[in-house]
Amino acid sequence: MSVKVKDILKDKGLEVIAIDSDVTVDVAVKKMVERNIGAILVIQEGEFVGMFTERDVLTCWTNHGSFDKVVIKEVMIKDILVISPADDLEYVMTVMTNKRIRHLPVIDHGKMVGVISIRDVVKYHIGNLKAEVHYLKDYMFGPGIQNNT
């Protein structure tokens, strides 16, 4: 059975963190720091119109120097790949790796339901690997028997 994006969203939750396209970059950066996130969705009149990431912060600083005078819609990423809850995790990892993307918005029937980050993907895989190691140890040595090797 393949792992789907919806499996990660179920564990992560469906909170969508976004800012309005008319705010300045300093507002976006403060919200990203407060929420400890590497990307934030941008909305305009209730519709998803872009994303602003840590890389965009660096580009903005290099090109503009100051964050308090630059409006987010001027520097956000507009052409964004999106995924659906039904997509396989293997597909998502391939897209992230090949396109060098660390965050992908998840759209379900035209509605934004979340963002999957590379951190979410790695966390999910680590959890599965730990469970697999535990299962294999039980299989090899019997349930409850510890192997110190």
N, C-alpha and C positions, 0 to 999 in steps of 0.2 A: 504494500500500500504506500503510495507516495504522499509526502507531506505537502499540504496546501498552504497558501498565504493565510487563509481563514484560520488555520490551526495556530499560527503565530499570533494573529490578532486576538484570538480567544484568550491566549495566555497574557498578552500585552494589554489588552483593553482597547476600546474603540474611541478613546479621546482624540479629538482633532484640535491641534494647537495652531492658530492662525492669527494673522494681522491684516489690517486693512491696507490696501495698496497706496493710500495717500499718506501714511505715516512716514516719518523720516527713519533713516537707517539706524540711528542711535536707539530709537524705540524698539526696533526689531532685535538689535544686538542685546539690549537689556533683557528682553523677554526670553531670548535664547539662553542667556546666562542664568536667569532665574529658574528656568525649567530644565536646565542642563541638557539641552538638545543641540544638535548640529545643523538642523535645518528647520525652517518654519514655512508653513503654507501661507500664500498671499491670496486674499479674497477681495473682490470688488463687487459691491452691490449683492453680496451673498453668494457670488459665484467664484469658484476656484480659477485664478488667472495666472498663478506662478508660484515659484518657490525661491526662498532666499537661504543660502547655505553658508557654512564657515568659509568656504573658498571665495564666495562672493564678498564676504567681509574683507578679505585680504585684497581682492581686486578693487573694491571700492576705496579702501584706504590708499592704495597705490595710485589710483586715478584721480581721487577727489580730496584725500587728506582729512576731511572733516565729515563726521557722520550726521551732524545736526542740521545740515542744509540740503542733504541729498534725500529725495523722496524714493521710497522703496521700489515703486513701479518703474523707475528709471534704471535700476540696477539688478532687478530680480531676473531669474531665469524664466523665460516665457515658453520655450519649446521643451516640454517635459514629457518623458516617457512615463506612462502610468501602468499599473498592474491591476488585476482583479483578484478577489478573494479565492477564486477557483484556480488560479495559476499554481503550477507546481513550484516548490521551493528550488528545485534544480534549475528550472528556467530562470527564476529570479536571480539566483547566484550567477548564472551565465551572463545575464544582462548586466548585472552590477559589475562583474569582472571585465567583460569586454568593453563596456562603455565607460568604465572608471567612474561609476556612480555609487554613492554611499547611501542615498535615500530615494525611495520610490513611493509616490502617492498611490493609495489603493482606492479605486473607484468601483462602486457596486451599483449597477443600474443607474448610472449617471450621478450618483451621490458619493461625495468624499467620505470614506469611512475610517481612514487612518493613513499612517506612513510606516513603511517597513525600512529599517536601517540595516546596514551590514552588521551592526552590533546585535540586532535582534536575531539575524540569521545565525551568527556565530553562537550566541547564547543558546538557541534552540538546538543546534548541533552538539554542543558540549553536554547539554542535558541528556540528549539521546545517547551519546557515547558513554556517559557514566552509567546509564541504565543498561546498556549493552555489556559493558565490562562486568557489572554486577551479575547479570544473567549468565555470562560465560563462566565466571568464577563459581557460581552455584552449580552450573552444569558439570564443570570439571572436578570440583572438590566436594560437592554436596552442599545443601543449604546450611547456612550458619557456620560453616567451617572456614576459618581464616587462613589465608595463604600469605605469608610474609615475603614472598619473592617479588 
